[in-house]
């Protein structure tokens, strides 16, 4: 049954190849819009799930944690877990009840409550009408995201990569294609939209409220080529990537994912054509 699939341990994913190399099903990022909803908000959900060999279905489920001492969904109570959608057939979403935080004292509403969202990756040709008959072998990847619902003064927003800067000069916009030469090394720098790096209020261990600035970081992935280092820190966002000498295909894909360290995420997908 689906609930049984959701309880499988995270060790299902094996890491035998470099972390950047996409040679199997991978769940690279999960995003909610808004990133930190308030009571009454409608939240849209999306994932960056990739597989070089097949299409995927991503089944989204979720539950709300009623207290900070809760650790996860109560899988013994099927009614506690809701089906939120199936990408790409039924875009997942979540309607936050307007009274979700009404039972909390006013001083606790800035921290709020958390939803636990679970993503189960299945092969694109999976018959969802028989989902109750699926077994562990049908699950390709499993992911979990914590989604806070709060009334804080500085709610989080997702960062966005507006474009990529290649070798410090060439701007590649969303949907663009980069043509490269075999064996040549390129500098790839994701560029954030101006509003992506936010200031926010933070209560430190002494109970004092501080104003902090986000420090985003990037991770990079590809279906071919090579990264000496596949991560970077804002604002020094560039990494080097070397095009394959003997490519697996003349067309490959590069992904850049940004995280703001507060739960916000964004990504950029780049199609690469190899010449020579």
N, C-alpha and C positions, 0 to 999 in steps of 0.2 A: 504494500500500500504506500501511497505518497508520504504519509506521516512517518512510516518506517524509513523511507529514503532520507527524510530530513534529519534523522538522528544518527546518520552515519558519520564516523570521525573524519576530520579534515585530512588524514593521512592518505586518503584515496588518491590524491595528486602526487605523482612521483616527480622528482627533480633530478633527472639524469643528464640533461643538457644544460647549457648556460641559461641563466634566468631570463635573458632577453630573447632567446631563440624560440619562435613560435612554431613548434613541430607537433603540437597536439592541442586538445581543447584547453583553453585558458580563460579564466575570468579575470580581466585586468583591472576593471574599475566599475564602481557602482555609484550612481548619482540620483539624488532626489532634488526636485525643484518645487518649492524652495528647499534650501539645504537645512534650514532650521525652522520648520513650520511653527505656527501658532495655532491655538484652538480654533476650529472652524475652517482651516485652510484645506484646499484640495491640493494634494501632492502628486505630481507626476514622477514616474520612476523610469530609469533607463540603465542599461549596463553595457559595458564594452566586453563582450564575450566573443572570442575568436577561435577558429579552427581552420587550418589550412586545407583540410580534406573534405569538409562537409558543412552543411548548414546546421544551425542549432535552434532548439527551442529552449527558452529560459522560463521556468515556472517560478513565479513569485508568490510567496506566502508571508504572513506576518501576524504578530500578536503584540499587545501592549503590556509592558511590565508595570505593575501597579505600585511597586515600591523599589527603592534603591537596593534592597536586599535580594531582589529577584535576579536570577542568573540566566533565564532563558524561557522559551515558551513551554507551557505545560502540555507535553505531547500525550499525556494520558487523557486529556480533555479535547477531543477533536473540535468542539465548538469554540475553543479559545483561539484557534488558528484559522485565519481567513485567507482564501485564495484572492490575490490582488491582480492577477493577470498572467498572460503567457506571451512573451515576446517571440516573434513579431506579430503574432496573430491577434492578440488582444492587449493593447498597450496597458501596462500596469499602472494603477493609481491607487491612492489612499485618501479617503475623506476623513479628516480628523474631526471627531465630535467637538462641538462648540463648548461642551461642559466637561471636557476631558480632565481639566485641572481644578475643577470646582471643589473637589474634596481635599485639596491641598491648602495649607496655611499660605497667606499672602507672601511670606518671606521665602517659601519653598518654590514658588512658581517660576522664579528666574532659572532654576535648575530643571523644573518640570518633570516629565515622565519620558520614558524611552519606548519606542517600538523596536522590536527585533524583526528584521526582514531576512528571509532566507531565499536564496536563489538556487535552483536545481537545473543544471544544464543537461539536456537530453538531445539525442540525434534528431535532426530536422524531420525525419520521416517517421518519428514515433507516433503511434496511434493513441492520441490522448483520450479517446473514448474508453480505452482499457487501462487507464492510469492506475487503477487500484490493483492491477495485476503486475505492475512493474516491479522489478527486483533490483538488488544492489548493482548487478551487472549493467543495468540500463542507465545508471547515473554516471555521467562523464566528468562532472565537476560540481562542487558545492561551495557556495559563498554565503556569508552572513554580514549584515550591516546593521549598526545601531543608528536609529533615527531619533534624535531628541525633539520633543515638542515642549517649548518653553516660552516664557514671557520676559526674557532678558532684555536689557536696554540696547544691546548691540547684537541682534541675531545674525548668524552667519549667512553668507551668500557664496555660491559656487564661483571659483575662478574659471576664466575662459581663456583658451589659447586662440588669439585672433589670427595668427599666421606663423609660418616658420621662416626663419632667415637662414639661407644657405650660404656658407663661406662669407658671411658678413655683408652680402650684397643682394643676393637674389631673394625676393619675397615670394613665397608660395602660399596662396590663399586656400581656404577650404575647397575641396573638389579639384585642386590643381594636380598636375602630374610633373614629377621631377625626372629628367633624363640624365643618366649617369654613365660613366665609362668604367669598364671592368678594372678592378684593382685600384681605382683611385679613391683617395680619402677625402671626405667632405665634412665640414663643420655644420652641424645642425643645431639651431638655437630656437626654441619656442618663445614666442613673444606674447605676453599677457595683455589683455585689454586693460585700459587705464584704471578701471574700478576694481580690478581683481584682487589687489593687495589692500586689505582693510585694517583699520584700527579697531580694537575691541576692548571691552572692559573685562578684567580678570581679577578674581578675588584670590589673593595669595594665602599661604598657610597661616598667616597672622590675622586674617580677616580683613586685610586692607585692600581696597579696590585700586587696581593699577590699570593704566592705559597701555596696551601692547599693540605691536604691529605684526601682522602675519609674516611668516617666513616660508613661503611655498618651496616645494621641491618637485623635481621631475624624474620620471623613470621612462626609459626608452626600450622599445621592442622591435623586432623585425623577423621576417620569414627567411632572411638570408643576409649575407654580409658579415660584418664583425664590428663590435664595439669594444675598445679597450676598457672603457668604463661606461656603464649604461645608466648613470644617474647624475644629476646636477642640482645645485642649489641656486635659487633666485638671489641676486640678479645675474650671477655668472652662470647662465643657463645652457651654454653650448656644450655639446659633446661631439667627438669625432666618430664617424662611421665610415667603414671601408666597404666599397662595393665588391661583390664576389668576383673572383677571376673566372670561375667556372660556375655560373649561376644555376640554381635548380630550375629556374624559369626566367624568361626574359622580363616578366612582370613580377614584382614583389611588393610587399607592404611594410611600411614603417609606422609605428604608433608612438606618440608621446603622451604621457599621462601626468597631469599636475594635481598635487594635493596641497591643501592649505594648512594642514595639521589640525584643523578644527572639524573635520568631517566633510568639507567641501571638495569636490573633484571636478575635473574637466579633462578632455582629451582631444587629440588631433590625429586623423588618419591620413597618411600620405601614400599615394600610389607612385611607384618608382619603375621606370622603364630602363633596362640595362642595354647599352649599346656596345659595339666593338667586338 
